[in-house]
Amino acid sequence: MINLLQAAAEVAAPEMPQQSSWTFWVMIVARIAVMYFFMWRPESKRRKEMQKFRDGLKKGDKIITAGGIYGVVKEIKETTLLIEVDSNVTLRVDKSMVVADASAQQPAQK
C-alpha cells in the first residue's frame, strides 16, 4: 500500500532539479541589502536630519507644521512650541509636528 502511494506521489510531482542551498542564502542576503540601501538607510538619515532641525529651533524662527500652519516660534519647551500664527493668535504644538523651515518657503501673497 505504501509503495502505491509513493508511486502516485512521484507521478503527481516528478523530481525537479534541486538548487543548491547557497543560492537561496545569496538571494536572501541580496534582498536584505537592497532593502537596507533603498529603504532603511535613507529613512534613518532623513529622520536624523529632521530631529537635528527640530532641536535647533530657536525663538523667532519661521516654521510650517504638519497641518500646513505657518507660524513664528515664540517659546520653546521640552516637547512643545508656542507659535504665533497671526497678531495675538498663538498655538501650542508638539515639536514633532514641525516639518519645515518657512523662511525658505514663503507662501504666495497677493
C-alpha positions as CSV (number, residue, x, y, z in Angstrom):
1,M,0.0,0.0,0.0
2,I,2.8,2.4,0.9
3,N,4.6,1.7,-2.4
4,L,1.4,2.5,-4.3
5,L,1.1,5.9,-2.5
6,Q,4.8,6.7,-3.2
7,A,4.3,5.9,-6.8
8,A,1.3,8.1,-7.0
9,A,3.2,10.9,-5.3
10,E,6.1,10.6,-7.9
11,V,3.7,10.7,-10.8
12,A,1.9,13.8,-9.3
13,A,5.2,15.6,-8.6
14,P,8.1,14.5,-10.7
15,E,11.5,15.2,-9.3
16,M,12.6,18.8,-10.0
17,P,16.3,19.7,-10.2
18,Q,17.4,20.8,-6.8
19,Q,19.1,24.2,-6.5
20,S,21.9,24.3,-4.1
21,S,21.2,25.9,-0.7
22,W,23.8,28.6,-1.1
23,T,21.9,30.3,-3.9
24,F,18.9,30.5,-1.6
25,W,21.0,32.3,1.0
26,V,22.6,34.6,-1.6
27,M,19.1,35.7,-2.7
28,I,18.0,36.3,0.9
29,V,21.2,38.4,1.7
30,A,20.7,40.3,-1.6
31,R,17.1,41.2,-0.7
32,I,18.1,42.4,2.8
33,A,20.9,44.5,1.2
34,V,18.5,46.1,-1.3
35,M,16.0,46.9,1.5
36,Y,18.8,48.4,3.6
37,F,20.2,50.7,0.9
38,F,16.9,51.7,-0.6
39,M,14.6,51.9,2.4
40,W,16.1,51.8,5.9
41,R,19.2,53.8,5.4
42,P,17.6,56.8,3.6
43,E,14.7,56.9,6.1
44,S,17.1,56.8,9.0
45,K,19.1,59.6,7.5
46,R,16.0,61.7,6.9
47,R,14.8,61.1,10.5
48,K,18.1,62.2,12.0
49,E,18.2,65.4,9.9
50,M,14.6,66.2,10.9
51,Q,15.5,65.7,14.6
52,K,18.5,67.9,14.2
53,F,16.3,70.6,12.6
54,R,13.8,70.4,15.4
55,D,16.4,70.5,18.2
56,G,18.0,73.6,16.5
57,L,14.8,75.7,16.6
58,K,15.0,79.0,18.4
59,K,12.8,81.9,19.2
60,G,11.9,83.9,16.1
61,D,12.2,81.0,13.5
62,K,9.5,80.8,10.9
63,I,8.1,77.3,10.6
64,I,5.5,75.1,8.9
65,T,3.6,72.5,10.9
66,A,2.4,69.1,9.6
67,G,-1.1,70.6,9.3
68,G,0.2,73.3,7.0
69,I,0.1,76.1,9.5
70,Y,2.7,78.8,9.1
71,G,4.0,80.5,12.3
72,V,6.8,82.1,14.2
73,V,8.3,80.4,17.2
74,K,7.6,82.4,20.4
75,E,8.5,79.9,23.1
76,I,10.3,76.6,23.2
77,K,9.8,73.9,25.8
78,E,11.0,70.3,26.1
79,T,8.4,68.7,23.7
80,T,6.2,71.7,22.7
81,L,6.4,75.0,20.9
82,L,4.3,78.1,21.2
83,I,3.9,79.6,17.8
84,E,2.3,82.9,16.7
85,V,0.2,82.4,13.6
86,D,-1.3,85.9,13.5
87,S,-1.2,89.0,15.7
88,N,-2.3,88.0,19.2
89,V,-3.1,84.4,18.0
90,T,-0.8,81.7,19.4
91,L,-0.9,77.9,19.3
92,R,0.9,75.3,21.3
93,V,2.1,72.5,19.0
94,D,4.2,69.4,19.6
95,K,7.7,69.7,18.3
96,S,7.3,66.5,16.2
97,M,4.7,68.3,14.1
98,V,7.1,70.9,12.8
99,V,8.1,69.7,9.3
100,A,9.8,72.6,7.5
101,D,11.5,76.0,7.8
102,A,9.1,78.6,6.4
103,S,11.8,81.2,5.8
104,A,13.0,79.1,2.8
105,Q,9.4,78.5,1.6
106,Q,7.4,81.7,1.6
107,P,3.7,81.4,0.8
108,A,2.3,83.2,-2.3
109,Q,0.9,86.5,-1.2
110,K,-1.3,88.9,-3.2
